[in-house]
Amino acid sequence: MKSLLVAVLMATFALAGCNTVQGVGKDVERGGERLQDAADRRK
């Protein structure tokens, strides 16, 4: 029973970590798009 609990907790943390990394990736992508837009306007 204890090993099942550990496995469930590890899976939960792994999934939460994936969502966090995905969110950071989206934020970085948006930042890059804004920089690109600003550079395009200055041309």
Distance bins in CASP14 RR format, pairs under 12 A and 6 or more apart:
PFRMAT RR
TARGET T0000
AUTHOR 0000-0000-0000
RMODE 2
METHOD distances of the structure
MODEL  1
1 7 0 0 0 0 0 1 0 0 0 0 0
1 8 0 0 0 0 0 1 0 0 0 0 0
2 8 0 0 0 0 0 1 0 0 0 0 0
2 9 0 0 0 0 0 1 0 0 0 0 0
3 9 0 0 0 0 0 1 0 0 0 0 0
3 10 0 0 0 0 0 1 0 0 0 0 0
4 10 0 0 0 0 0 1 0 0 0 0 0
4 11 0 0 0 0 0 1 0 0 0 0 0
5 11 0 0 0 0 0 1 0 0 0 0 0
5 12 0 0 0 0 0 1 0 0 0 0 0
6 12 0 0 0 0 0 1 0 0 0 0 0
6 13 0 0 0 0 0 1 0 0 0 0 0
7 13 0 0 0 0 0 1 0 0 0 0 0
7 14 0 0 0 0 0 1 0 0 0 0 0
8 14 0 0 0 0 0 1 0 0 0 0 0
8 15 0 0 0 0 0 1 0 0 0 0 0
9 15 0 0 0 0 0 1 0 0 0 0 0
9 16 0 0 0 0 0 1 0 0 0 0 0
10 16 0 0 0 0 0 1 0 0 0 0 0
10 17 0 0 0 0 0 1 0 0 0 0 0
11 17 0 0 0 0 0 1 0 0 0 0 0
11 18 0 0 0 0 0 1 0 0 0 0 0
12 18 0 0 0 0 0 1 0 0 0 0 0
12 19 0 0 0 0 0 1 0 0 0 0 0
13 19 0 0 0 0 0 1 0 0 0 0 0
13 20 0 0 0 0 0 1 0 0 0 0 0
14 20 0 0 0 0 0 1 0 0 0 0 0
14 21 0 0 0 0 0 1 0 0 0 0 0
15 21 0 0 0 0 0 1 0 0 0 0 0
15 22 0 0 0 0 0 1 0 0 0 0 0
16 22 0 0 0 0 0 1 0 0 0 0 0
16 23 0 0 0 0 0 1 0 0 0 0 0
17 23 0 0 0 0 1 0 0 0 0 0 0
17 24 0 0 0 0 1 0 0 0 0 0 0
18 24 0 0 0 0 0 1 0 0 0 0 0
18 25 0 0 0 0 0 1 0 0 0 0 0
19 25 0 0 0 0 0 1 0 0 0 0 0
19 26 0 0 0 0 0 1 0 0 0 0 0
20 26 0 0 0 0 0 1 0 0 0 0 0
20 27 0 0 0 0 0 1 0 0 0 0 0
21 27 0 0 0 0 0 1 0 0 0 0 0
21 28 0 0 0 0 0 1 0 0 0 0 0
22 28 0 0 0 0 0 1 0 0 0 0 0
22 29 0 0 0 0 0 1 0 0 0 0 0
23 29 0 0 0 0 1 0 0 0 0 0 0
23 30 0 0 0 0 0 1 0 0 0 0 0
24 30 0 0 0 0 0 1 0 0 0 0 0
24 31 0 0 0 0 0 1 0 0 0 0 0
25 31 0 0 0 0 1 0 0 0 0 0 0
25 32 0 0 0 0 0 1 0 0 0 0 0
25 33 0 0 0 0 0 1 0 0 0 0 0
26 32 0 0 0 0 0 1 0 0 0 0 0
26 33 0 0 0 0 0 1 0 0 0 0 0
27 33 0 0 0 0 0 1 0 0 0 0 0
27 34 0 0 0 0 0 1 0 0 0 0 0
28 34 0 0 0 0 0 1 0 0 0 0 0
28 35 0 0 0 0 0 1 0 0 0 0 0
29 35 0 0 0 0 0 1 0 0 0 0 0
29 36 0 0 0 0 0 1 0 0 0 0 0
30 36 0 0 0 0 0 1 0 0 0 0 0
30 37 0 0 0 0 0 1 0 0 0 0 0
31 37 0 0 0 0 1 0 0 0 0 0 0
31 38 0 0 0 0 1 0 0 0 0 0 0
32 38 0 0 0 0 1 0 0 0 0 0 0
32 39 0 0 0 0 1 0 0 0 0 0 0
32 40 0 0 0 0 0 1 0 0 0 0 0
33 39 0 0 0 0 0 1 0 0 0 0 0
33 40 0 0 0 0 0 1 0 0 0 0 0
34 40 0 0 0 0 0 1 0 0 0 0 0
34 41 0 0 0 0 0 1 0 0 0 0 0
35 41 0 0 0 0 0 1 0 0 0 0 0
35 42 0 0 0 0 0 1 0 0 0 0 0
36 42 0 0 0 0 0 1 0 0 0 0 0
36 43 0 0 0 0 0 1 0 0 0 0 0
37 43 0 0 0 0 0 1 0 0 0 0 0
END
